[in-house]
Amino acid sequence: MQVFSFLLLAVTPYVAVAIFLAGIAYRLLSWLRVPPPAVRFLLHPAPKSTLGSLLAVVKQFLFYPSLMSVNPKLWLAAWTGHMALFGALIGHGRLITEYTFVFGPLGMDKHAIDQFSFMAGSIAGLIMLAAFTFLLLRRFRGLLRKLSTPEDYFALSLVLGLVITGLMMRFATHIDVEAMRLYFWELATFRPQHLPENPFFMAHYALAQLLLAYFPFGKLMHSIGSLLTNSVTRWKM
């Protein structure tokens, strides 16, 4: 068990990050090497300025208006799930900073920040649980069941596993933020010594590393690919 813990906490994080960065670089370079089409296709009405094109890309990337017009229920689940995920990622930034530049001017001390973090993180986690459960279950019904691949189920199950273990860390145990911050600082400086022993954290951390290594090579890469696609189809010529 000690060997497994050491590998999970002090070795595989570097491997996962290396695979993630190399995979992202490989995918981006492979896309950039694709020759441009002979005919440029733009979605109309096309924006009339560079700023308008940029705003159209950002709008499509953040709010999925085309999906909302086609399937409002799917849009609601996808949008709320992704926004909650984005909020959770910001919350994980507490491993680096207490966001005093945000909460300080509001007169919030560490105790108030902890309370706000617990409440906001819990809400985000429950929203993600509901949203991604819906996205997974819908793949077991009708035509979508025939069109779904094992990778579709794997990706959603992996995200749900992260959400569930994250909620277990929040509700079933106590996580020392200062101890976590020390661990990740030591990890970032390539001298991990104070290794966490919480089993819920280790489960969550293992899934996070798996997701990080898988991300560049799976369909979850659509978050970057869709941004590039929208920039091509909506950018002013």
Residue pairs with C-beta under 8 A, 6 or more apart in sequence:
5 195
5 197
5 202
6 195
8 202
8 205
8 206
8 209
9 183
9 192
9 195
9 196
9 202
9 205
10 187
10 192
10 195
12 209
13 187
13 209
15 209
15 213
16 209
16 210
16 212
16 213
17 212
19 212
19 213
19 216
20 212
20 213
20 215
20 216
22 216
23 213
23 215
23 216
23 217
24 215
24 216
24 224
26 216
27 216
27 217
27 221
27 224
28 224
31 225
31 228
40 237
41 233
42 233
42 234
42 235
42 237
43 233
43 234
46 53
46 234
46 236
46 237
47 53
47 55
47 56
47 234
47 236
48 236
49 236
50 236
52 236
53 234
53 235
53 236
56 230
56 234
57 227
57 230
57 231
57 234
57 235
59 65
60 66
60 226
60 230
60 234
61 226
61 227
61 230
63 79
64 75
64 78
64 79
67 74
67 75
67 78
68 75
68 79
74 135
74 138
77 130
77 131
77 134
77 135
78 131
78 135
80 127
80 131
81 127
81 128
81 131
81 132
81 135
84 123
84 124
84 125
84 127
84 128
84 131
85 124
85 128
85 159
87 120
87 124
88 121
88 124
88 125
88 128
88 166
91 117
91 120
91 121
91 124
93 99
94 117
94 177
94 181
95 177
95 180
95 181
95 184
96 181
96 184
98 110
98 113
99 113
103 112
103 113
103 116
108 116
114 177
118 170
121 170
122 167
122 170
122 171
125 163
125 166
125 167
125 170
126 167
128 159
128 163
129 160
129 163
129 164
129 167
132 156
132 159
132 160
132 163
133 160
135 156
136 153
136 156
136 157
136 160
138 144
139 145
139 148
139 152
139 153
139 156
151 218
151 219
152 219
154 218
155 214
155 218
155 219
155 220
158 207
158 210
158 211
158 214
159 211
161 207
162 204
162 207
162 208
162 211
165 200
165 203
165 204
165 207
166 204
168 200
168 203
168 204
169 175
169 198
169 200
169 201
169 204
172 200
173 198
173 200
175 198
175 201
179 194
179 196
180 196
180 201
182 194
183 192
183 194
183 195
183 196
186 192
186 193
186 194
196 202
211 220
214 220
215 221
